[in-house]
Amino acid sequence: MGIEIERKFLVQGEGWRAAAVKSVRMAQGYINDMAALREGRQNASVRVRIAGEQAFLNLKSRELGHTRQEFDYPVPVADAEALLALCVGGRIDKVRHYVAHAGHTWEVDEFAGENAGLVVAELELADAGEAFARPAWLGREVTDELRYYNLALAERPYSRWRAEEKA
């Protein structure tokens, strides 16, 4: 069983771009929807992701916060494309940039499509108390804000948020 310990932040400005060491285009969708999790009918999100030339089926427990169970399985790209067609809600399109900073690699997701304009940075940690240096481009932490989870963005994209929700 895998445990993911992850912190999520909004990104301010473009300062992170110069430190990006790699970028990968991603498309992903969900077999289940937010309602199934909200109503307790399912205890995990089920995601299909194509990342560059690779594809994965991912299950992540529904806990809000920085620590969740996560299971990630490689699948053939053709299978992932067929599964994407079965997904509910919207599709998430983004470019993930891997950004080096002070001994850590940040994953900066620059969303496209209906989520264009949203840029979020995630950092996976070895344990919940691990210290890390905050880059100057790092904004407000949103780890505990459900609306920034990709599953929530598939259901209600950033383009549909009210101005005060984007602040």
N, C-alpha and C positions, 0 to 999 in steps of 0.2 A: 504494500500500500504506500502511495506517495502522499506526502504532506507538503502543501504549498504555503509558504509564509511570504506574503507579498504586501507591499505598501503601494498606494496609488495616489498620484498628485496631478494637479493641473500644471500645465507648462506655460510660462510667460516668455514671450519674445522668441527670437530665433537663435539665441546664443548657443544652444545645444547642437546646432547643425555642424559646426566646425569640428566637433569631437565625435561625430558619427563614424563608426568604423565599418558598418555594413547596413544595407537596407533591403528589406524583403517585402514584396507585395503579398497581401493576404486577402482571402475571401473566406467568410465563415457564416454558418447558419446554425440554427438550433432545432433539434428534433422535438423538443418540448418548449412550452412557453412560460412566461412569467406567472400566468394564472395558476398553472399546475403547481408551481413552487409556493406561491402565495397562499394557496388554499390547502397546502400540505398533501396534495395527491401524489407528489413526487418529492424526493429528497435530494435530487441532484440535477444539474443542467447537463444536457447531452449535446455536445457541439461537434460539428464537422468543420474542419479547417483545411484549406489548401494554402500552403506557404511556399511560394516559389515553385519548385519541382517536387515538393513532398506534400503528403496529406496525412491527416490524423483524425482519429475519433477520440474525443476527450469527454470524460465525466468528472464533474466537480461538485462537491457537496454544497448544500445551500446555505451554509452559515455565512452570516454577514461579518465582515471584519477581515483581519489579515491572515488568519490561519484556517485552511480548508483541506479536506482530502481531495486529491487529484489523481486521476488515472488517464494516461495518454498512450494511445496505441496507433502505430503506423498502419495505414491502409493504402491500397493502390489509388492513384490519382483518379482513375476512371470511376472507381467505386465512390470516392468522395464527391465527384461531380454529380453522380446519380443521387447520392444522399442529399446534396445541396438542393436538388429539385424537390425533395420531400419535406424540407424544412418549413416550419411555421414562422410567421412574423417576417420581418425584413432581413435582408442579407447585410452583413457587415463587410464593408470594403475599407481597407486601410493599408498604409505602408508602415511597417515596424522598422524603426531605426535603432540600431544597437549603439549606445553612446557610452564611452568610457569616461569615468570620473572618479578619481581618488580611490582606485582599487576595486571599484564596483562597475558592473555593466548595467546601465539603465536601458529599459525597453521603452522607447518613445513612440507611441502610436499616433500617427497623423491620419485622421479619419477622412474618408471621401464619401461621395454619394449623399444620402440624406443626413449623414453625420458630419459632413464637411464643416470645418471651422473648429472642431474639437480636437485638441491635442492633449494627450494624457501620458504621463511617465509612470512606469511601474518598476519596482525594484524587488527582486526576490532575495530573501535573507536566509541565513542558516538557522537562526532562531529569532524569536519575537523581540528579544532585547538587544539584538545586534546593533551596534552604533554604525552610523554612516554619515559621510560628509554631504551636506546639502549643496548642490550646485546653484549658482546664482540664478539660473533660469527656472528653478523649481518654484512652483506656486503653492497654493493651498492644498492641504491633504484632503483627499476624498475617499479614502479607503472604506469608510463606513457609510458612504452615501450610495445607496442601491442604484440610483438613476445613472451612475457612471459605469455600471457593470455592462459588459457587452450584451448579455441577454436582455437587459432592460433597454439598451439602445436599439436592439433589433425590434422590440415591441413598440417603443416610442422614441424615434430618432431625435437627435439634437436639433434638427431643423424645426421640430414641432414644439420645442421648449419655449416658454415665455421668457422675456428679457430678464426678469428677476431670477429665474432658475439658472441662467447662464452666468450670473455674477459670482 
